[in-house]
Amino acid sequence: MECRVGCGACCIAPSISSPIPGMPHGKPAGVRCVQLTADNRCALYGKPERPAVCVRLQPHPDMCGNSVAEAMLLLSALELATQPEK
């Protein structure tokens, strides 16, 4: 599957615990990454400072669905399902 250009769901819905340039403590779920451009593209794509977790994340129908809205729902559900127990 190819990444849906301009989607940005993977840069908003999930939490990222590793440092991101401009977000040294990572980002919480539901918060837009500071490296996501106005047209929902990664400003760090292809650059060495892009976090490894972002580089390794590959688009898949189970997380991307058929639309941006579906991707947000699927990724938000995955985020909830993988949160540590309190």
Buried (B, 14 or more C-beta within 10 A) or exposed (E): EEBBEEBBBBBBBBEBEEEBBEBEEBBEBEBEBEBBEEEBBBBBEEEEEBBEEBEEBEBEEEBBBEEBEBBBBBBBEBBEEEEEEE
